[in-house]
């Protein structure tokens, strides 16, 4: 199964609470932090909700 590298590139300050919770669920807490997750439909859904705050690399 493919993996995704997700990096936070923008702050969650002054963002709606639902976006803050999504970032926390992805495991991102600070700027430029990178996490890896399996490529699942659930992950893709969370990524779509906060795509303006993160960058995603497949690999």
N, C-alpha and C positions, 0 to 999 in steps of 0.2 A: 504494500500500500504506500502511496506517495506521502511525502511529508511537506509541511509548509513552514517557512521561517517567517515569523511575524515580528516586525519591529515598530515600536511606538515612535512617531516622528513629530507629533503635535501634542500639546498639553490637554488634559481633561478639565482644566480650570474653566469655569463659566460654560460648561456643557450640561445638557440635561442629565438628570440622575440615571436614566435608563442607559445612556451611553457610558457613564462612569461605571455602572455595574457590569456592563458588557466587557469593558476593558479589564476589570478585575477578574471576571470569569475566564478571560483569555490568559490571565496570568501576568498582565502588564501593569506595572506600578509606577515606573519612572521613564523619563525621556531616554531614548536610544537603547532601551532594554529589548532584547531579542529572545523570543521563545519559539520552540518547535512543537507542532501538533500534527496529528494525522489528518489527512485530507478527507473529511467526512462532510455530509450535507449539513450537519449541525454547526460545524466550524465555519463553513462557507456562509451560512446564515448570519452568524455573529460577525464575521468579517464584513459582510455587506452593510451591516448597521453602523459600523465605525470606520468605513474605508477611508474617510477623509482624515483620520487620525493616525493611520498606520501605513506601512508598506509591506507587501507580501511577496515572497520569493518561493517558487516551487523548486523542490529538489530534495 
